[in-house]
Amino acid sequence: MEHRNGVGVSRKKLSGKEKRRGINRIFGVIRIRGLLFLKVLLSNLRFTSALERVWRGRFKRTMSDFLKSDSSFLPTRQWHIISFFYRMVFRGLGFAGFKTTFGRFLAAYEPGNSRLFEALHHLYMSALERRDTWGLLRFMEEPLLGEGDFVVNKGKRLSLDLLQSIDEFYCLQEALNFKKDDSMVFCELGGGYGRFAEIVMAAMPNATYLIFDLPESLILAQYYLSKLHPERKMAFYPESLECVRSREKLSSYRLVFGLPHQLKELPKNYINVFINVYSFMEMGAKQVNGYFDIIEQLQVGALYLKQHKHEINLLDQAVYTDESYPIRPSWRRIYHGTSTLYENVFEAVYLINKT
Ligand SMILES: C[S@@+](CC[C@H](N)C(=O)[O-])C[C@H]1O[C@@H](n2cnc3c(N)ncnc32)[C@H](O)[C@@H]1O
């Protein structure tokens, strides 16, 4: 419709791509709302309308007046179809549960709708953008390697792994105030496939990252990070057996991969930040105590923990809360808070050794 002064929305001939997107959207709606359509169809098998008489009367009058009005107010094709569906809902179900019948075509999606997955990323990204002082969101995106779930936002692939890693990075950076070019040494126990190492390596060109993990995860992290960055110097296991005792040798690599027992061999006062995310909470109490002893003996600079606030580890007979980890009296907690993404997850940063 063209406005007289030339301003307004004009009818547009849709391109092939736009048509395909429109068709996909319709099929998407049919797919996700198939059960609702069936329910409404079956509910119409009744003999009388589910809508109370008084509302039926009002509706009849409203409809007949509306049809007599100026045709420019009549519904579009899309709303013609939705209105037809609404009338079927009136007849079959009346107002019962209308937020999950009518409401599905208004503003609230059903819990399993993929738009909510997109919305989650958008919200998380918006929250992080306010803290993105190093511009990580502008140049990082989820690598295709590994074929994880992602959404495209502002032309970039975003995933929960990527956003969580950036979130964790800023939690640490804000607490410890290190700079981009600092030659920091990060040591992560239980790094999974290496999502956090990937962010730290990209953000800090002079950093060294050590990953200690169980064999299965260690292999995966070595594959993933070396495939993404073949140009980076990395010490894999078992080659890392040669370098873990020497700070000079360690620092000649950007990434070093080792088994958990090798932690004890690392030089003292060498690691700036020790990291454990979603991992201590899955171990037995004796094992956690053992790792905390090692962290103390290694005289690391700081410890970053991100775990569930309350975790019952049934198989290993352990219960963890954010206050139950064996923190030493001399360690100073400089940050403690709920994670941005999950209400049941805490993050904490402890200063251990200031030198
Ligand atoms: C839930 S995953 C978290 C992975 C990663 N931190 C992340 O958030 O993507 C737990 C990690 O802890 C590691 N892990 C479990 N038990 C361990 C142990 N006893 N010693 C070292 N690492 C362990 C697993 O191999 C895995 O990498």
The ligand as a Gaussian input file, in Angstrom:
#p B3LYP/6-31G(d) Opt

LIG

0 1
 C       31.691000     -31.769000      32.424000
 S       33.255000     -31.798000      31.710000
 C       33.631000     -30.086000      31.616000
 C       34.591000     -29.812000      30.520000
 C       34.961000     -28.346000      30.324000
 N       35.507000     -27.763000      31.521000
 C       33.761000     -27.568000      29.814000
 O       33.139000     -26.857000      30.641000
 O       33.444000     -27.652000      28.632000
 C       34.318000     -32.427000      32.967000
 C       35.765000     -32.523000      32.578000
 O       36.513000     -33.018000      33.719000
 C       37.372000     -34.059000      33.305000
 N       37.619000     -34.948000      34.440000
 C       36.735000     -35.783000      35.043000
 N       37.351000     -36.444000      36.045000
 C       38.617000     -36.009000      36.094000
 C       39.745000     -36.326000      36.909000
 N       39.667000     -37.216000      37.862000
 N       40.898000     -35.666000      36.675000
 C       40.995000     -34.762000      35.676000
 N       39.969000     -34.418000      34.874000
 C       38.788000     -35.042000      35.081000
 C       36.621000     -34.706000      32.139000
 O       37.504000     -35.434000      31.309000
 C       36.050000     -33.479000      31.438000
 O       37.011000     -32.903000      30.588000

